[in-house]
Amino acid sequence: MVTKTESACKQCRREGQKLYLKGQRCETSKCGIQKRNYQPGAHPWTRGRPSEYRIHLREKQKAKRFYGVRDRQFSIYMSKASRAGGNTGENLLVLLERRFDNAVFSLGLATSRKHARQLINHGHFTLNGTKCDIPSALVKTGDSIRLRDKEKIKKVVGEAIEQNKSRGVPPWLEQDPAQFGGQVKDLPQREHVQFEVDEQLIVEFMSR
């Protein structure tokens, strides 16, 4: 699990946009960026135009925080994306979308990606019928995701499904609320990424 360095709301304020690190709570009046839409810290205002380096860095940090990965993990995904052929930036985002914790959250089975990682780490989900406690595992077309048969956790996941109804499920996934799980219908595409990011700036930063 990613080491917490500052509060979720401060991370959103640092990037200047909602990263939905607290799930649906970010759509309420309790959202920190709605109350204080400026950089955190003692000196939040920066004079002059931001440097090229800073612009590139912020895009990388934004994607890293949105998906909840560390720098070393991010570098590994970048290496895989560059070796895959085609558009490296799109390959990178597709790999991040395919993470097991992201799939669980996108299916509405957890209130946030952090919550999804916690449930997976505790072994509450199966991937194709086998317990999987690795949040970074990559799902593929045809994979089946199910909650293990534990009544206490069913209540928690059921509440998450109800809470996430308004958010919807991306087209590459199919939710099965009755079975507390879902199916991977296809690999995700660039248009399925649910936040604003310029992947080309990330590629340029990582290629320095």
C-alpha positions, 0 to 999 in steps of 0.5 A, spaced: 500 500 500 502 507 498 505 510 504 501 516 506 505 523 506 499 528 506 492 528 507 488 526 500 484 533 500 491 536 500 493 532 494 488 534 490 489 541 492 496 540 490 494 538 483 489 543 482 483 538 481 479 533 484 483 526 484 477 522 487 481 519 493 475 519 497 470 516 492 463 519 492 465 524 498 469 528 493 462 530 490 459 533 496 460 539 500 465 536 504 470 536 499 477 540 501 478 543 494 471 546 494 473 549 500 480 551 499 481 551 491 489 553 492 495 550 493 496 547 500 502 550 505 504 556 508 506 560 501 501 557 496 501 562 491 507 562 486 509 568 482 510 568 475 509 562 470 511 555 472 517 552 469 517 546 464 519 542 469 514 543 474 508 542 469 511 535 466 512 533 474 505 535 476 502 531 470 506 525 473 504 526 480 497 527 478 497 520 475 501 517 480 496 519 486 490 518 482 492 510 481 495 510 488 502 507 486 509 509 488 515 512 484 518 505 483 512 502 480 510 508 476 517 507 473 516 499 471 509 501 468 513 506 464 518 501 462 512 496 460 508 501 456 515 503 452 516 496 450 509 495 448 509 498 441 504 504 439 503 510 443 507 510 450 502 514 453 496 511 452 499 504 453 501 507 460 494 509 462 491 502 459 496 499 464 494 503 470 487 502 468 488 494 468 490 494 475 486 489 480 485 495 485 482 500 479 478 494 476 475 493 483 473 500 484 471 501 477 466 496 478 463 500 484 465 494 489 469 499 494 468 507 496 475 509 493 481 506 490 485 506 497 479 502 500 479 497 494 487 496 495 485 495 503 480 489 501 484 486 496 490 486 501 486 482 506 484 477 501 477 479 500 476 478 493 478 472 488 480 473 480 478 467 476 476 463 482 482 464 486 484 468 492 488 474 489 491 479 494 495 483 490 492 490 488 497 491 482 495 484 478 493 486 471 486 484 469 485 481 462 479 480 457 474 475 460 477 475 467 472 474 473 472 478 479 468 476 485 467 477 493 469 471 497 463 469 501 464 473 508 457 476 511 461 482 514 464 484 508 458 483 504 455 488 508 461 493 506 461 492 499 453 492 498 453 499 501 459 501 496 455 498 490 449 502 493 453 509 494 456 508 487 450 507 483 450 514 480 457 513 478 456 508 473 461 502 470 466 504 465 464 500 458 470 495 459 467 492 465 460 489 467 458 489 474 454 483 477 451 486 483 448 480 485 454 476 486 458 482 489 463 482 483 463 483 475 467 481 469 472 484 464 469 485 458 475 488 454 481 491 455 480 499 457 481 504 452 484 511 452 477 514 452 475 510 459 480 514 463 476 518 468 480 524 469 484 529 465 491 528 464 496 529 459 500 523 458 505 526 453 507 530 458 508 524 463 512 520 457 517 526 456 518 527 463 520 520 464 524 520 458 529 525 461 
